[in-house]
Amino acid sequence: MKFRTLSYYLSEAFKSLVRNRLMTLASILTVFSCIFILSFFYSVAMNIDYNLARLEGSLSLSAYIVDEIDEAQVLELLNEIDAIENVAEIEFISHEEAFNRFLEMFADDPMFRLGLSPTDLPRSFVITLEDVGEYASVIAALQQMVNQGRGLEFVRYHQHIINVITTLNTGIRIVSVVMILILIVLANVIIVNTIRITINSRRNEITIMKYIGATDWFIRWPFIIEGMLIGLIGAALPVVIVWFGYNGSVDAIYNSFFMIEDVLIFRSAASIFVVLLPLALSIGMGIGVYGSIISMRKHLHV
């Protein structure tokens, strides 16, 4: 494409934006609203997903060791469990470690400690999984070791909590994708109709250009660039607003509820917007371009 031709396209696009400034503003506000909602929902969904993933990572299984086996056999058992697929980490808890943890847990109630010694509490393995959603296969392998008398006494795990966490995590991801798709479709429908109104007001100009021999793409390009600029402006503004709003909201929450940081950790703005910014700009520009092309189809058939 020649520079002079490109200059013409840009000039026509900017003239159209200024000439139809009310429709331009309406189009920008339409994209702005949809991208703002998408950005807000995306930020919330990513933080929910992030904290659910953290909670998943903190869940573990406990496999208790029979008293009869010695340290060498415990080591062999540890290596065998570590080799099970989906096992991320395994920690050995000795009698003494179990006793110390028990003392910390009931530090305010000494009645629970009366008559207890370290050997009264069993040794165990605390097992962290790579994917909590695949916990069933690990539990089956551990239970098989219990049934075969290979050094494990029983396995303890919080199946209900694991099921709730995995279900929530899956649900949040599905809802996020569905909401994003709905917003894209909604924005697309609105922007198509908005640009169609703009093009309808210039249908005589398009018809004359066709009659004097202008190609379809020569006519299309100014409108495509116009739609691209509308989408770009309409997408960039809400992302910038949500960016600053996100940082301010996180700071306000941490300052108002100082204990919440021990429970809930927000993702950094950079980690969210490094994905959200190009996504929003691409969606905005794509909506503008698609809307322009769709809106012009019938006007090019003269």
Phi, psi and chi 1 to 4 in degrees:
 res  aa     phi    psi   chi1   chi2   chi3   chi4
   1 MET       -  128.0 -176.0 -177.0  -64.2      -
   2 LYS   -70.5  151.2  -65.2 -179.4 -179.9  179.2
   3 PHE   -61.7  -38.9  178.5   75.5      -      -
   4 ARG   -64.4  -39.1 -176.0  170.2   57.6 -175.8
   5 THR   -66.2  -43.8  -54.2      -      -      -
   6 LEU   -61.5  -40.4  178.3   60.2      -      -
   7 SER   -62.0  -38.4  -62.1      -      -      -
   8 TYR   -64.0  -46.1  168.1   76.9      -      -
   9 TYR   -59.4  -46.7  -68.7  155.4      -      -
  10 LEU   -64.4  -41.5  -70.5  170.9      -      -
  11 SER   -62.5  -44.6  174.2      -      -      -
  12 GLU   -65.4  -38.7  -72.9  -62.0  -53.6      -
  13 ALA   -64.4  -45.9      -      -      -      -
  14 PHE   -67.4  -38.0  -79.8  109.2      -      -
  15 LYS   -61.4  -41.1  -74.8  178.9 -177.0  177.4
  16 SER   -66.0  -40.1  178.2      -      -      -
  17 LEU   -60.9  -41.7  -70.8  173.5      -      -
  18 VAL   -74.3  -42.9  174.4      -      -      -
  19 ARG   -63.6  -37.3 -175.7  166.7   53.7 -117.6
  20 ASN  -110.0   50.1  -57.4  -77.7      -      -
  21 ARG   -64.8  -30.8   48.4 -173.4  171.8  -86.9
  22 LEU   -67.6  -44.1  -70.6  178.2      -      -
  23 MET   -68.3  -35.0  -66.8  -54.3  -56.5      -
  24 THR   -62.2  -45.6  -62.8      -      -      -
  25 LEU   -62.6  -40.6 -179.0   60.0      -      -
  26 ALA   -63.5  -41.0      -      -      -      -
  27 SER   -65.3  -44.3  -59.2      -      -      -
  28 ILE   -62.9  -43.0  -70.3  174.2      -      -
  29 LEU   -64.7  -33.6  -71.7  175.9      -      -
  30 THR   -64.8  -50.0  -61.6      -      -      -
  31 VAL   -63.8  -42.4  177.9      -      -      -
  32 PHE   -54.5  -48.7  177.4   96.6      -      -
  33 SER   -61.9  -46.6  -59.6      -      -      -
  34 CYS   -66.6  -43.8  -68.4      -      -      -
  35 ILE   -70.2  -33.0  -62.2  -62.3      -      -
  36 PHE   -63.0  -47.6 -178.7   84.2      -      -
  37 ILE   -62.1  -43.8  -64.7  171.0      -      -
  38 LEU   -60.7  -44.6 -174.8  149.1      -      -
  39 SER   -63.8  -43.7  -59.2      -      -      -
  40 PHE   -62.1  -49.4  175.6   81.3      -      -
  41 PHE   -64.7  -39.9 -171.6   83.1      -      -
  42 TYR   -62.4  -43.2  179.4   86.8      -      -
  43 SER   -62.4  -44.3  -59.1      -      -      -
  44 VAL   -65.0  -46.3  172.1      -      -      -
  45 ALA   -62.3  -40.2      -      -      -      -
  46 MET   -65.9  -35.5  -72.8  -58.0   99.1      -
  47 ASN   -71.7  -38.5  -82.7  -69.5      -      -
  48 ILE   -63.4  -47.0  -67.2  174.0      -      -
  49 ASP   -61.4  -40.3 -177.1   76.6      -      -
  50 TYR   -64.0  -44.4  176.6   67.8      -      -
  51 ASN   -73.9  -32.6  -78.8  -80.7      -      -
  52 LEU   -66.0  -38.7  -75.2  176.6      -      -
  53 ALA   -64.5  -39.1      -      -      -      -
  54 ARG   -62.6  -42.2  -74.3 -179.2   56.0 -114.5
  55 LEU   -65.9  -38.6 -172.7   54.7      -      -
  56 GLU   -58.7  -44.2  -81.4 -171.3   -2.9      -
  57 GLY   -65.8  -24.0      -      -      -      -
  58 SER   -85.3  -14.9   66.8      -      -      -
  59 LEU   -74.7  142.8  -66.8  174.6      -      -
  60 SER  -147.1  166.1   58.3      -      -      -
  61 LEU  -107.3  150.9  -45.9  175.3      -      -
  62 SER  -119.9  124.0  -65.3      -      -      -
  63 ALA  -113.5  117.0      -      -      -      -
  64 TYR   -91.1  139.4  -68.4   89.7      -      -
  65 ILE   -97.5  139.9  -54.2  165.9      -      -
  66 VAL   -68.5  151.9  -61.5      -      -      -
  67 ASP   -71.3  -23.1  -67.7  -28.1      -      -
  68 GLU   -73.6  -23.3  -70.1   76.4   14.9      -
  69 ILE   -85.3  148.8   65.1  173.7      -      -
  70 ASP   -90.6 -176.8   57.5   26.8      -      -
  71 GLU   -65.4  -37.0  -68.0 -174.8    4.2      -
  72 ALA   -62.9  -41.8      -      -      -      -
  73 GLN   -69.0  -34.1  -68.2  171.9  -54.9      -
  74 VAL   -62.6  -41.1  168.9      -      -      -
  75 LEU   -64.1  -42.2 -178.7   58.7      -      -
  76 GLU   -61.9  -41.2  -69.0  178.1    6.7      -
  77 LEU   -64.7  -41.0 -165.7   56.9      -      -
  78 LEU   -59.9  -46.1 -175.7  147.9      -      -
  79 ASN   -64.0  -36.3  -68.0  -29.6      -      -
  80 GLU   -67.6  -42.0 -173.5  175.8   -8.7      -
  81 ILE   -68.9  -38.8  -64.8  173.4      -      -
  82 ASP   -61.9  -25.6 -167.3   40.4      -      -
  83 ALA   -82.4   -8.5      -      -      -      -
  84 ILE   -67.9  136.2  -63.4  174.8      -      -
  85 GLU   -62.1  138.1 -173.4  176.5   -2.1      -
  86 ASN    83.8    3.0 -162.4   38.1      -      -
  87 VAL   -86.9  119.5  170.5      -      -      -
  88 ALA   -89.7  -48.2      -      -      -      -
  89 GLU  -141.9  154.0  -65.5  180.0   10.1      -
  90 ILE  -140.7  130.5  179.6  168.6      -      -
  91 GLU  -121.4  131.0  179.3 -173.9    4.9      -
  92 PHE   -88.8  127.7  170.7   64.3      -      -
  93 ILE  -109.6  112.9  -53.5  -62.9      -      -
  94 SER   -78.6  174.8   64.7      -      -      -
  95 HIS   -56.2  -45.6  -70.8  -60.2      -      -
  96 GLU   -65.6  -42.8  -68.1   74.5   15.8      -
  97 GLU   -64.6  -41.9  178.9   65.5   21.6      -
  98 ALA   -62.5  -39.7      -      -      -      -
  99 PHE   -66.3  -42.4 -175.0   70.2      -      -
 100 ASN   -64.0  -39.7  -69.8  -26.0      -      -
 101 ARG   -65.8  -37.4  -68.1 -172.3  179.3 -170.9
 102 PHE   -63.5  -42.2 -178.1   84.5      -      -
 103 LEU   -63.6  -40.1  -66.4 -178.2      -      -
 104 GLU   -66.1  -38.4  -70.0  177.9    6.2      -
 105 MET   -65.9  -38.1 -174.0 -179.9  -58.3      -
 106 PHE  -114.4   38.6  -63.0  101.3      -      -
 107 ALA   -62.6  -30.8      -      -      -      -
 108 ASP   -88.8   -1.3  -62.4  -30.3      -      -
 109 ASP  -134.7   82.8 -162.6  -17.5      -      -
 110 PRO   -64.4  -15.4   21.8  -31.8      -      -
 111 MET   -61.8  -29.9  -68.9  -63.3  -66.4      -
 112 PHE   -69.9  -18.9  -79.9   98.1      -      -
 113 ARG   -95.0   -5.7  -63.1  179.4  -73.8  172.0
 114 LEU   -62.5  125.6  -68.1  177.7      -      -
 115 GLY    77.4    2.2      -      -      -      -
 116 LEU   -88.2  144.5  -85.5 -179.9      -      -
 117 SER  -129.3  162.6   64.6      -      -      -
 118 PRO   -54.1  -36.7  -28.7   35.8      -      -
 119 THR   -72.0   -9.3   53.8      -      -      -
 120 ASP   -76.9  -17.5  -68.1  -35.7      -      -
 121 LEU  -103.3  132.9  -63.0  176.7      -      -
 122 PRO   -72.4  154.2   29.2  -35.8      -      -
 123 ARG   -75.6  156.0  -63.4  169.3  -64.8  175.8
 124 SER  -156.9  167.2   63.9      -      -      -
 125 PHE  -113.4  130.8  -65.0  117.7      -      -
 126 VAL  -100.4  118.8  176.2      -      -      -
 127 ILE  -113.4  123.9  -57.7  162.4      -      -
 128 THR  -102.7  136.6  -56.0      -      -      -
 129 LEU   -98.8  152.5  -53.4 -179.5      -      -
 130 GLU   -71.0  -42.6  -68.0  178.0   -2.0      -
 131 ASP  -134.3  110.4 -178.1    1.8      -      -
 132 VAL   -63.2  -28.2  177.2      -      -      -
 133 GLY   -63.8  -18.9      -      -      -      -
 134 GLU  -106.1   29.9  -58.0  -64.4  -31.5      -
 135 TYR   -66.9  -26.0   71.7   94.7      -      -
 136 ALA   -60.4  -38.8      -      -      -      -
 137 SER   -68.5  -35.9   59.8      -      -      -
 138 VAL   -68.9  -44.3  177.7      -      -      -
 139 ILE   -62.1  -39.4  -68.8  172.1      -      -
 140 ALA   -62.3  -41.8      -      -      -      -
 141 ALA   -66.5  -41.2      -      -      -      -
 142 LEU   -67.0  -41.2  -65.0  172.2      -      -
 143 GLN   -64.8  -34.1 -166.3   59.5   49.9      -
 144 GLN   -63.9  -38.6 -175.3  177.6   23.2      -
 145 MET   -65.1  -37.1  -64.0  171.5   68.8      -
 146 VAL   -64.0  -47.4  172.3      -      -      -
 147 ASN   -65.2  -31.2  -63.7  -23.2      -      -
 148 GLN   -87.9    1.9  -66.9  174.7   -8.9      -
 149 GLY    63.9   43.4      -      -      -      -
 150 ARG  -101.8   29.9  -70.3  157.7   58.4 -169.8
 151 GLY   109.4  -10.2      -      -      -      -
 152 LEU  -104.0  140.7  -67.6 -177.2      -      -
 153 GLU   -93.1  -48.0 -172.5  170.5    5.9      -
 154 PHE  -163.3  165.8   66.4   95.0      -      -
 155 VAL  -119.0  133.3  179.7      -      -      -
 156 ARG  -117.8  131.9 -178.5  169.9   62.3   85.6
 157 TYR  -153.1  157.0   57.3   97.2      -      -
 158 HIS  -100.3   80.2  -57.1  -74.2      -      -
 159 GLN   -61.7  -40.7 -177.9  173.8   -5.0      -
 160 HIS   -62.9  -45.4  177.3   68.4      -      -
 161 ILE   -64.0  -42.9  -64.8  176.1      -      -
 162 ILE   -61.5  -43.7  -68.4  173.0      -      -
 163 ASN   -63.2  -41.9  -71.4  -20.0      -      -
 164 VAL   -63.9  -45.5  169.3      -      -      -
 165 ILE   -63.5  -48.3  -64.7  -60.2      -      -
 166 THR   -65.1  -37.8   52.5      -      -      -
 167 THR   -66.0  -44.1  -59.0      -      -      -
 168 LEU   -61.4  -44.6  -82.5  174.5      -      -
 169 ASN   -62.6  -45.9 -150.8   -9.6      -      -
 170 THR   -63.4  -42.9  -57.4      -      -      -
 171 GLY   -62.1  -43.0      -      -      -      -
 172 ILE   -62.0  -41.8  -71.4  -64.6      -      -
 173 ARG   -66.0  -41.3  -70.5  171.7 -178.8  173.0
 174 ILE   -66.0  -46.8  -67.7  173.4      -      -
 175 VAL   -61.2  -39.4  170.4      -      -      -
 176 SER   -60.5  -47.7  -60.9      -      -      -
 177 VAL   -63.4  -44.7  172.1      -      -      -
 178 VAL   -63.0  -44.9  170.7      -      -      -
 179 MET   -63.3  -41.1  -75.1  -63.3  -64.2      -
 180 ILE   -63.2  -42.5  -71.5  171.7      -      -
 181 LEU   -65.3  -41.5  -69.2  176.3      -      -
 182 ILE   -61.9  -43.4  -69.8  173.4      -      -
 183 LEU   -65.7  -37.8  -71.3  170.3      -      -
 184 ILE   -63.8  -45.5  -69.9  173.5      -      -
 185 VAL   -63.5  -43.6  171.8      -      -      -
 186 LEU   -60.9  -47.8  177.7   62.5      -      -
 187 ALA   -62.0  -39.0      -      -      -      -
 188 ASN   -63.8  -45.5 -164.0   28.6      -      -
 189 VAL   -61.3  -45.3  170.2      -      -      -
 190 ILE   -67.0  -44.3  -63.6  174.1      -      -
 191 ILE   -69.0  -34.0 -159.7   69.7      -      -
 192 VAL   -60.6  -47.4  164.0      -      -      -
 193 ASN   -67.7  -35.5  -73.1  -64.5      -      -
 194 THR   -67.1  -46.0  -56.4      -      -      -
 195 ILE   -68.9  -32.1  -67.7  179.3      -      -
 196 ARG   -61.5  -38.7 -176.0  172.4  -70.7  157.5
 197 ILE   -63.2  -41.7  -66.6  171.6      -      -
 198 THR   -62.0  -43.1  -55.7      -      -      -
 199 ILE   -70.5  -36.3  -67.0  173.7      -      -
 200 ASN   -59.0  -34.9  -77.8  -23.1      -      -
 201 SER   -70.4  -12.5   66.7      -      -      -
 202 ARG  -119.3   19.8  -60.3  173.7   61.8 -174.0
 203 ARG   -64.9  -33.1   59.0 -175.4  179.0  -84.7
 204 ASN   -65.0  -40.5  -67.9  -27.1      -      -
 205 GLU   -62.3  -42.5  177.1 -173.5  -19.7      -
 206 ILE   -64.7  -41.1  -64.9  171.7      -      -
 207 THR   -62.5  -42.8  -59.0      -      -      -
 208 ILE   -63.2  -43.1  -67.1  170.9      -      -
 209 MET   -61.6  -37.4  -67.7  177.7   71.1      -
 210 LYS   -65.4  -41.5  -75.6  -72.6  -67.7 -177.8
 211 TYR   -67.6  -29.2  -81.9  130.1      -      -
 212 ILE   -89.8    5.3   63.0  175.7      -      -
 213 GLY   103.5    8.3      -      -      -      -
 214 ALA   -68.0  139.5      -      -      -      -
 215 THR   -75.1  161.4   64.2      -      -      -
 216 ASP   -59.2  -43.1  -71.8  -10.0      -      -
 217 TRP   -71.7  -29.3  -81.3  105.2      -      -
 218 PHE   -64.4  -36.7 -175.1   84.6      -      -
 219 ILE   -75.9  -37.2  -61.7  171.3      -      -
 220 ARG   -67.8  -41.4  -82.1 -166.8 -172.9  107.5
 221 TRP   -55.6  -44.6  -88.3  113.8      -      -
 222 PRO   -59.8  -38.1  -25.9   36.1      -      -
 223 PHE   -70.4  -36.5  -69.1  101.1      -      -
 224 ILE   -64.5  -45.0  -69.5  174.7      -      -
 225 ILE   -64.3  -38.4  -66.4  173.2      -      -
 226 GLU   -61.1  -47.4 -179.5 -178.3  -13.4      -
 227 GLY   -63.5  -37.4      -      -      -      -
 228 MET   -64.2  -42.7 -171.1 -178.5  -60.5      -
 229 LEU   -66.6  -41.1  -69.8  171.4      -      -
 230 ILE   -59.9  -46.8  -71.2  172.1      -      -
 231 GLY   -64.7  -39.4      -      -      -      -
 232 LEU   -66.2  -47.1 -174.5   62.4      -      -
 233 ILE   -65.9  -44.7  -64.0  169.1      -      -
 234 GLY   -65.4  -25.2      -      -      -      -
 235 ALA   -90.4  -35.1      -      -      -      -
 236 ALA   -69.1  -41.6      -      -      -      -
 237 LEU   -60.9  -50.0  -70.5  176.0      -      -
 238 PRO   -66.3  -32.5   21.1  -32.5      -      -
 239 VAL   -64.8  -42.0  172.4      -      -      -
 240 VAL   -63.5  -43.3  172.4      -      -      -
 241 ILE   -64.2  -45.4  -68.7  172.6      -      -
 242 VAL   -65.4  -36.0  172.4      -      -      -
 243 TRP   -56.7  -55.6  178.4  -56.2      -      -
 244 PHE   -66.8  -37.8  -72.7  106.2      -      -
 245 GLY   -64.5  -35.8      -      -      -      -
 246 TYR   -65.4  -49.6  178.4   84.5      -      -
 247 ASN   -59.7  -43.6  -77.7  -36.3      -      -
 248 GLY   -65.5  -39.0      -      -      -      -
 249 SER   -66.9  -43.0  -61.3      -      -      -
 250 VAL   -62.3  -45.2  170.6      -      -      -
 251 ASP   -61.9  -41.3  -69.8  -19.8      -      -
 252 ALA   -65.7  -39.8      -      -      -      -
 253 ILE   -65.9  -44.9  -69.3  171.4      -      -
 254 TYR   -65.2  -37.6  -79.9  151.1      -      -
 255 ASN   -72.5  -33.8  -68.4  -27.4      -      -
 256 SER   -82.5  -34.1  -58.9      -      -      -
 257 PHE  -125.3   81.6  -51.8   97.1      -      -
 258 PHE   -65.6  -22.4   61.5   93.1      -      -
 259 MET   -81.6  -13.4  -66.6  -66.7  -68.3      -
 260 ILE   -68.0  -24.1 -159.9  171.3      -      -
 261 GLU   -64.6  -23.1 -162.3  166.4   -4.4      -
 262 ASP   -76.0  -19.3  -63.0  -29.9      -      -
 263 VAL  -108.8  -45.1  179.5      -      -      -
 264 LEU  -120.0  126.3 -176.2   65.2      -      -
 265 ILE  -116.7  121.3  -62.9  179.2      -      -
 266 PHE   -84.0  142.5  -69.7   93.9      -      -
 267 ARG   -69.1  151.0  -63.6 -172.0   64.4  174.9
 268 SER   -67.7  151.6   66.2      -      -      -
 269 ALA   -59.6  -38.6      -      -      -      -
 270 ALA   -61.3  -41.2      -      -      -      -
 271 SER   -68.7  -25.8   66.4      -      -      -
 272 ILE   -85.4  -47.7  -69.2  178.1      -      -
 273 PHE   -81.9  -11.2  -71.6   89.0      -      -
 274 VAL   -66.6  -24.9   71.3      -      -      -
 275 VAL   -97.2  -43.3  175.8      -      -      -
 276 LEU   -65.4  -40.5  179.7   58.7      -      -
 277 LEU   -60.9  -56.6  179.2   59.8      -      -
 278 PRO   -64.3  -32.4   18.5  -29.4      -      -
 279 LEU   -63.4  -48.3  175.7   66.1      -      -
 280 ALA   -65.2  -43.2      -      -      -      -
 281 LEU   -64.2  -40.3  -66.0 -179.6      -      -
 282 SER   -65.1  -43.2  -61.0      -      -      -
 283 ILE   -64.5  -45.8  -68.8  173.2      -      -
 284 GLY   -60.4  -48.5      -      -      -      -
 285 MET   -66.2  -39.1  -68.7  173.8   65.3      -
 286 GLY   -63.1  -41.7      -      -      -      -
 287 ILE   -61.9  -44.0  -70.6  171.4      -      -
 288 GLY   -63.1  -44.9      -      -      -      -
 289 VAL   -66.3  -47.4  171.0      -      -      -
 290 TYR   -62.2  -42.9  179.6   75.8      -      -
 291 GLY   -60.9  -39.9      -      -      -      -
 292 SER   -65.5  -45.2  -61.7      -      -      -
 293 ILE   -65.7  -46.3  -67.3  174.3      -      -
 294 ILE   -63.4  -41.2  -65.5  -61.4      -      -
 295 SER   -67.8  -23.5  -58.9      -      -      -
 296 MET   -93.9  -10.3  -69.2 -167.1   64.1      -
 297 ARG   -55.4  -49.0  -74.2 -170.7  -58.3 -175.7
 298 LYS   -73.1  -24.2   69.2  175.0 -176.8  178.8
 299 HIS   -78.1  -15.4  -65.1  -72.3      -      -
 300 LEU   -88.8   -9.3  -65.6  176.0      -      -
 301 HIS   -96.3   84.3  -61.6  -66.2      -      -
 302 VAL  -104.2      -  178.0      -      -      -
